[in-house]
């Protein structure tokens, strides 16, 4: 039911806050923050597409193909190239949610 869903989301949010998973100063292995403005989104440090021209468009193509991990890499690359691209942040958040990475999805969508 809707109530159960929202109760579960609230419990997960409180657990993330308790563990400081959404703090700006936390460092996660294999990820790096672009700046503190991004409120804790950790980018993959080993992103082969970080300098890829047209990373956003390529990410959208991969999203349509259903390749979520590669889509995330392309969208992260697009954001590293243009940190204020709201559309890239939105698609990154949606893709992270579809990939069942709720913490990253929440942070990306808030951005």
Buried (B, 14 or more C-beta within 10 A) or exposed (E): EEEEEEEEEEEBBEEBEEEEBBEEEEEEEEBEBBEEEBBBBBBBEEBEBBEBEBBBEBBBEBBEEEBBEBBBBBBBBBBBBEBEBEEBBBBBBBBBBBBEBBBBBBBBBEB
